[in-house]
Amino acid sequence: MLKRRFVSVLLLATAILFSSCSKTPQESFVLLKNIEGNWKSTENVIVYDSWKITNDSLVSGKRFSVNGSDTILIENYSLKMENGRFLFEIQKDKKNKMVFPFVKANGKRAVFEQTEYDYPQRIIIGFPKDSVYRFRQENIRGNKPVSFIMKRI
């Protein structure tokens, strides 16, 4: 009897834990609005990100580098809610836009995937601690990662 009760309590606790970790697209969009502001990478390659909340359903960003007095735009980003879907977009120039639908989130991390592209196929954005976010792109198997740890400036 005691063993059965223990197992029941354990199963209930596990169900509550896993249900609280999973986020809806809308909850994840609200979480990722914390990305607003200016950021600088903390590792070997120095890049900068600048994010701005444009409206209730769009957060716009850009990644750039600085070489002396020159600022070089690398790519533009968008996090947006569109027709009930949460999307991450990368635009390198006016003709080339990549759209990654939201797949899942747990804790303070959101995953976007689009297997139709050669690379990247997966984008992961997470907030491991205050004033720090991690941007990672990879193929669908998790290979060929390019990762930046960004610190708020």
Sequence and secondary structure as in RCSB ss.txt:
>XXXX:A:sequence
MLKRRFVSVLLLATAILFSSCSKTPQESFVLLKNIEGNWKSTENVIVYDSWKITNDSLVSGKRFSVNGSDTILIE
NYSLKMENGRFLFEIQKDKKNKMVFPFVKANGKRAVFEQTEYDYPQRIIIGFPKDSVYRFRQENIRGNKPVSFIM
KRI
>XXXX:A:secstr
 HHHHHHHHHHHHHHHHHHHHB  HHHHHHHHGGG EEEEE SSS  EEEEEEEETTEEEEEEEEEETTEEEEEE
EEEEEEETTEEEEEEESSSS EEEEEEEEEETTEEEEE TTSSS  EEEEEEEETTEEEEEEE TTS S EEEEE
EE 
